[in-house]
Amino acid sequence: MERNSKKEIWFVTGSQHLYGAEVLKQVAAHAATIVDTWNAEAGFSAPMQLKPVVTDPDAILKVCLEAGASPDCVGLVVWMHTFSPAKMWIRGLNVLSKPLCHVHTQFNAAIPWENIDMDFMNLNQSAHGDREFGYLMTRMRKRRKIITGHWKSPELQAELGTWIRVALGWNEMQHLKVARLGDNMREVAVTEGDKVDAQIRFGTAVNGYDSSDVLRYLEGLSGSAVEALMEEYEAQYVLSPELRKGGEKRKSLEEAARIELALQSFLEEGGFGAFTDTFENLGNFVQLPGIAVQRLMAKGYGFGAEGDWKTAALLRAMKVMSGGMAGGTSFMEDYTYHFSGSRSLVLGAHMLEICPSIAAGKVSCEVHPLGIGGKADPVRLVFDGAAGPAINASLIDMGNRFRLLVNEVHSVDPEQQLPKLPVARVLWDPMPNLSVAASAWIMAGGAHHTVYTQALTTAYMEDFAEIAGIELLVIDEQTRMRDFKDLLHANEAYYQLFQHGF
């Protein structure tokens, strides 16, 4: 992601007047040095904005109210340089509506053994002050991220950088509009959900539209715009012979370009960051959007097939989190298994809609029959996914809460060519193995649709779940079914109690 100058993180330092004006000047100077250094060297995806040192309840309340009202502020990083009596923070924390990260650090790295005196001790009391602040937040049941270490350390900066990216993704979700083109695939359970509850929890607005709402944008398309997009296809992808100029299916490519232009115009004009469609509600679409959806995902839009608005919203948030990072992020589906004596694998794919950001090597542009939907053969991008570590994440409506389920996987190169499989695909080894991973996923109610990413790790999903206040379950190398079942039962009891105010 390019440095987002329109969004910012506020850095708030806590202290008090007990130590005198000179100490407060040093506190402010130290805070400014930290912020300046981070902005110059840490490479955060949003700049850090230094706020005045807060020393009393009114100042704390003021900055928390201002943060909530600011469209640019996506989160607060808070640090207690000296001791800051935590009751001063109650009113402010009660009204704070932005994500909070508590950085437990101190300005100096080492103890100055020969020179340390009580003046030094009074100034450098983070070990003391942050514990007081931490107690209050725990007492108030405030959700927050805690990062401990010296502020110059690469490890602390990396962990803070992860949280900042997640705060940006959360901010996006708070204002996200998802367009559902058609309804849910009929009789499918897991892609349904409570859209009102989702808007209360995540801020995401999900509303339905007809295919005609998109197709009306076809009327104003110029031939030159369509031709220019087709030339872009030819420049970026390896076109199959029938789609090239003079080929027998050239008209299919032209129609695909028209659909992409119309769909993008619809999304842009409506201010949508994510969308869904379904082959059961195509209306007057000549072909199901294939390459259009794939390319829009590559541009950052969220997408979910068969009306899956939860995956579409999560994909958009994760696209924002991963912007500018190595590795791609895509809509995904567990499609078929490769059971093997040595190591069983999963082949992930979909009918058409896998994002080319995860591709390894050349991407082919092809047209093939779909077999469902009753429309013309759709154009799509075909490729193999890149090998390497990845995660699959699924957002699930459990009825009384949302659950975020994550499986750590390792993608591998296909053992053989797949010449007759006309879709984009990726092969992965789920942790700890297919038997445990699939059983745990099914036991947790995981969806068959996921967001697959090689850019983000479980740490991002952990921060996201904490900010959102939702349940997180992780299937990784350490997962064992007996322990996983116990965790499911414990979580069920916890959320039942939480729902009733215990």
N, C-alpha and C positions, 0 to 999 in steps of 0.2 A: 504494500500500500504506500502510495506517495504520502509524505508527511502531511497530515490533515490539519491545516492551519485554521480551519473553521471550527474544529472541535478541540477542547483542551481539558487537561486535568488540573485541578486546583490543589496546590500544596499549602497546607495549613499547619502551622507550628504552635504548640501550646506551651504556655509558661504562666507566670503570675508576677505580681508586683513586689512580692516579699523580698526579692534579692536586690532591688534597686535598679535605677535607670541604666547604669553602665552595663549590668548583666543583660538587660533586655536588648541593648544595642548590640552586644556580642551575639545574642541568640538570633536576632534579625540578620546580622551579617553572615552567620553560619548557614542559616536557612537559604539566603540568597546565593551563597557559594554552591550549595548542594544543587539547587535548581539550575543555576547557570551551567554547572558541570554536566548535569544530566542532559540538558537541552543541547549542549555542544557535542557530547561524546556518547551518550547511551543509545542513540538511534531509536528512541521511542516513536511509535506510530502517531502520537498526538503530543503536542508540546505541553510542558509543565508550566503552569501559571502561578507565580509566587503571590500569596496573599499575606496581608499584615499579620504579625504575631498576635495571637488572641490571649488575653489575660483575665477576662472577666465574663460572666454569663451573657451580658448584653452583646458583647463583641462576637461571642460564639454563636448566639442565636442569629445575629445579623448575617454572618457568613454562610450559615446553613440555609437560611431563607433565600439569600441571594443565589446560592448554588442551585436550589430547586427551581428558581425562576429563570435561570440563565439557560437559553437554548444551546449555548456553546459548551457549557460545562457537562462532561459526561461522567465525572467521578471525582472524589476527594481522596488525596493521600494525606494522612494525618500523622504527626510525630510530636511527642512530648520531649522537648530539649531539656527542660528542667522538670521539677515536680510541678504538676498542674492539678490542683484539687479537683477531682472528677465530678463532684456535684455541680460544678459550674457548667458542665457539658449536657446536663439532663434536658433542658429546654431545647437546645440546639439539636441534639440527637433525636428528640421526639418528632421534630419536623423535617429532618433530613430525608430527602427522597431520592438522592443519587447514590450510586454504589460507593462503598467506603473501603479503603485499604489502609491498614494500620502498619506503617513501617517502623519496626523496632530497631533503631540504630543509634549511634552517637557520632558526634562530629569527629572526635579524635579516634584514631584506630588503636593506639597503644597507650598504656599508662606511662606518664612521664615520671619514672621512678624517683629520680633525684630532686624533682621540683614540685611534685604534687603536694598541694596544701588544701585548706578548706575552701578557699576561693575557687580553686579548680573543681572541687567536689560539688559545690553549690551550683556551678555552671553546668557541669556535665552529669546530669542526673537522669538520663534516659532509662537506665536500668531500674530506677526507682519510679519515675513519672509514668513510663509506659505500662508498668504493672498496675498502677492506680487506674489509669485510663482503661486498661484491659478489663479490670474487675467490673467497672461500671458497665461497659458494653455487654459483658457476659450477664451481669445482673439484669440488664434491660432486654436481654435476648436479641441483641442487634446482630444481624448478619454482616460479616466483614471478612476481608482477606487479611491475614497476618503474615508479614515477611520480616525475618530477622537476619541481621548481618550488617557489615559495614557498608555504608552507602556507596563507596567507591568499588566494591567488589563486583566482578562480572556476574557472579552467581545471583546476587541480589538484584542487579540491574536487569538480568534476563528474566527473573521471576516477576519483577515489576512490569517489565515490558509485556509479558504474557497477560497479566491482569489488565493492563491498559488496552490491549487489543480486544479482550473480552468485554471491557466496559464500552468500547466503541460498538461491538456487536450487539450488546444489550441496548444501547441507545438507539441503534437502528431498529431493533425489534419493537421498542417502545412507540415508534412512529410508523411502523410498517403497515402497508396496505396490501392485502393478498386478494387477487381476482380469481374467482373460481369460474372457469368457462365450462358450463354444464355442472351437473351434480356429481355426487360420489358414484363410483362404480357400483351397480346394483347388487345388493345382498352382501357386500363386503363390510366387515365389522371394523377392522383396525384403522382404516383410513377415515372413519367417522370421528366425531368428538364434539365437545361442547365449545362452540365458538364464542359464546358469551363469557364463559369461564376463562377461556384463553385470552380474551381481550382484557379481562380484569387482571389476570396474572402477568401477562407479557406486554400488554398495550397494543397488540396486533389486531387490526381490523380485517375480518374475512367476510367477503360478500360475493354473491353470485351474479354472473352475467351470462348472456346468451351468446352463442357463436356469431349471431348477426351483429353483436356489438363490436366484434373484431372485423368481420367481413365488410362492414360499411367503409372501412378505411381503404379497401381495394379500389373504390370508385375514383379516388383522387390520385392514384399512383401514376407517375409519368413513366413512359417507356424507357427513358434515359436512366431513371433511378433503378429500374429492374435490370437493365443491361449492365449498369455499373456494378450492381451486387453480384451478378453472374460472373463478371470478370474477376471480382474479388474471390469468388469460389475457385475459379480456375487458377488464380495466383497462389492461393493458400493450400489447396488440396489436390490430390491426384484424382482427377475425374475419370470415372469408368467410360469406356469408348462411347456407349449409347447416350451419355450426357454431354459429350463435347459438341462443338459446333458441327452441325450436319448430322448428328447422331439421331437415332430413331426415338429416343426418349428425351430429347432436348426440351420439349414442352413441359415435361415433368420438372426439370430444373427451373424453368421459368416460373412455373406455378409455385414451387417451393420458395423462390425468391420473393414472389408477390406476397405469400403468406408471412414470411419473415418481416417484410417491410410493414405490412398491415398490423401484425402483432406487436411489433416494437412501437409503432405509432400509438396504438391503443394503450400500451403500458405507460409510455411517456406522458401522454395527455392526461391519463387518470392518476398519475403519480404512484403507480404500483411498483413495488420492489420484488414481488413474487407473484406466481400464478400457477394454476393447475388446469389440466384439461382431462378429457376422458373420451375414449373411442366410442362410447355409447351415446354421446351428445355432440356429434360432429356437425349437425345442421347442414349447411351448404358448403362446408369445406370440401374442396375437390380431393384433397389428401390429408391424412392426419399430419399435423406439424411434426416434423422430425428434425431436419437440419436447423430449422428455425429455433426450436427449443434448445438444441445443443449449443448453438452459437449465442443465444441469449444468456444461457447459463455461463458461458465463457466470458460474457461481458459483465457478469456479476449478479444476474437475476436469480432468485430462488425459483425452484420448480418442483412440483409433485405430480406424478401421474395418477390417473383415475380419481381425481378430486382430492388427493392427499395434501390438504392445506397445512398440516402440522409439519410435514417434511419440507414443504416449500418454504415455510417461514424459517425453520431451523437452517436450511441451506443458505438462505439469504444472510442470516446472522453470521454463519460460519464463513461465507464469502467475504463479508466485511472484516471479520477477525483475521482472515488469512491473506488479505490483500497485499500484494507485493512480495509474498513469501515464496520460496521454492516449493514445488509440489502443487498438485491440483486438488480441487474439491468438487464433488459431483453428486447428483441424485444417483441412487444405486438400488439394486434389488438382488437378494440371494436367489439365484436362478436354478442351478443344478449342482450336484456333487460329483467329485471324483474320489470314490472310495478306493483306497490303495493300502496294501499291507504295510508300507513304510510310512506314509504320511498322507492322510486324506485332505482334500482341498475343496474349496468352494469356487464355482464360476459365477461371478457377478455380472449381470447384464440387464437389459430391458428391451422392450420391443424396438425402441428407437432412441430413447432419450438419455444418453450418457454424455457428460461434458468432456469436450476434447482437451480440457486443461490437464487431464490425467493421462493423456496419450504418451506412448513411447514410440518415437520414430514417426514415420510418415502417416498421414491421415488420408484415407481414401473416401471419396464422395461417390456413393452408389445409389441405385434404385432397385428395389426388390418388392415382390408381393408381401403384404402384411398378413393376410389370412383372416383378420377380424376388422370390424368397422365398416365394411362394405363400401370402401372408397378406392380411389385410384392408388396405384403403387406409390408409396412415399419415398422421397429422397432422404438419405441419412448419411452420417459420417461413420465410417467403420475403422476400428483400430484396436490394438492391444494396449492395455494399461501398463504403466511403468512399474517395474519391480521396486520393492522397498517397504519399509515400515509404514503402517497406516492405521486408521481407526474407522470403524463403522459406528455411527451414532443414530439413535432412534428416539423420537419424542412421542410418548404414549399417553393417552388419556385413560387413567385408571378409574374414572368415575368420581372418586373423592379427592383426586390429586393428579398432577402430571408427574410422570416418571421419565427420566433421561437414562437410557441404557446404552452402554458403550462396550464394544468388543475390540480389543487390540488385535491386529492381524499383521501378517507379513506377506505382501504381494510378491508373486513369483512369475517368471516367464513361463508361457505355456510349454508343456512338454513336447507338443507337436503343433503343426500348423492347423488352422481352422478354416479351410478354404470355402466351406459351404455354410458357415455361420455368418449371416449378413448383418451383424450388429456389433457395436462397440462392446468390449468385454474386458474384465480384469480377473485374474486368478489369484486367490489368496489362501494362506495357511492361517486359520483362526487360532488364537491363543486360548487355552494351553494346547488344545487339540480339537478336532472337529466334534468328537463325541461329547466332550464336556461343554465346549462353547455352544453348540446347537442345543443341547439339553438345557443349559442354564438360560439361554436366550428364550427358549420356548417356555420354560418355567416362569420367567419374568414377564411373559406376555409381550415380548418384543415383536415389532412389526416386520413384515417382509420388505418394506421400503426403508431405506436408511440414507443418511448423508455419509459418503465415503470421502475421506481426506487423507492425503499424504503430507499436507502442510501443517496441520494441527495435531496435537497430542492429547492424551487424556487430561493433562494438566489444564488445558483450556476449558474442557468440558466440566472439570471440577469447579473451576472459578465461575463458569456460567451458571451451574446449578446452585452455587452458593448465593450469587447475586439474585437469581430468580426465586430462590426459596423453594426449590423443587427437589424431589428425591433423585439421587444418582446411584446407579448400580454399574459396576465395572467388571467385565469378564476379561481377565488377563492371565499371565503365566502362572500366577499363584492361585487361581480359582480352583476350588474343590467343591463338588456338588453338595456334600453334607453341610459344609460351612455356608454355601450360597443359599441353601434352603433355610437354614437358621436365620440368615440375614433378611431374607424375604419375610419370614414370620415376624421377626423383631420390628422391621420397618412397618409392617401392616399394623401392628399393635401401637407403635409410636404415632403413626399418622391418624389412627382412630382417636387416640387420646388428644393429639394436637387439635383435631377438628372440634373437639368438645371443650377446649380451653384449658386442659390440664398442663 
